[in-house]
């Protein structure tokens, strides 16, 4: 199947054909505006577009999105998955970005997962192949999970992004009782990506997992700034961030887990592991804990190192070439994230991209 990331944004027929091979449920957003004609909206999914700033749907959802007034709501989008939603296949959300005249753009997206709803969302961004201008994209993504809602979310950026382009992701997640969410982000392209993520576990027995895998080359930069708020008892969170850095690539990982005094029986894990392949690559890692409860299980740790030369020598001594041996070790290193991917087609895409960047046939 042709990778959607390589498709020309002008060729909508090919884009839709590629999407339809993987799912019959897909939403198309062009330059921040939802395309009702091209999208195939499944039963149980409702989409609302606001462009004028009047009669804002954000006012209707003030209880769900308490932070909504912080942002400009022009060109904002609300995607609601109601309790009747029953999808066997993933819901694809495609963001097509084409506007060479605008060098700085901002979008606000709201996702409301209603009580008891279960959904897998695969979100992709496809950039304009023809643009030659430096661009900065600011994306505000706001998630609210009601009681007993379940969400699995996957995202990776277009490989058409220019080295001098930047994306600023501002992500806010709020979860109520017994809700469960797993977020996956994959990074392997050029440019600068900055992620500012805040999670609030506001209902008892809520669980949130954040996974990320990066394989960065050239002068690519990916920064993570995370705050995980445990506000209720018996909640769980996990952060597993893995990165491989070559050439002049860089990354910063700043993560704070905050445990409220009322959040007894909290369980939280922070894990940030990095491998440096170049003398010019750099990583800064700063996991933090701020705990005000006395009955918790919290662990955090970070590592920055290189490939184990003894392990590589062992593989070479068994007739495995250096490049393949390196790829095998790095694949094992990233397995904590990749092996958690349930969607097999997406896992294949990630692995194929991984081996392609390492220039290894597998």
Secondary structure as UniProt FT lines:
FT   HELIX           4..6
FT   TURN            9..10
FT   HELIX           12..20
FT   TURN            21..22
FT   STRAND          26..30
FT   TURN            31..32
FT   STRAND          33..34
FT   TURN            36..38
FT   TURN            43..44
FT   STRAND          45..50
FT   HELIX           57..60
FT   TURN            61..64
FT   TURN            66..67
FT   HELIX           68..70
FT   TURN            74..75
FT   STRAND          76..81
FT   TURN            83..84
FT   STRAND          91..97
FT   TURN            100..101
FT   STRAND          104..113
FT   TURN            115..116
FT   STRAND          118..127
FT   STRAND          136..145
FT   TURN            147..148
FT   STRAND          150..156
FT   TURN            159..160
FT   TURN            163..164
FT   STRAND          166..175
FT   TURN            177..178
FT   STRAND          180..187
FT   STRAND          192..201
FT   TURN            204..205
FT   STRAND          207..216
FT   TURN            218..219
FT   STRAND          221..230
FT   TURN            233..234
FT   STRAND          236..245
FT   TURN            247..248
FT   STRAND          250..259
FT   TURN            261..262
FT   TURN            264..265
FT   STRAND          266..276
FT   TURN            279..280
FT   STRAND          282..291
FT   STRAND          296..305
FT   HELIX           309..317
FT   TURN            318..319
FT   HELIX           322..333
FT   HELIX           335..338
FT   TURN            339..340
FT   HELIX           344..357
FT   TURN            358..359
//
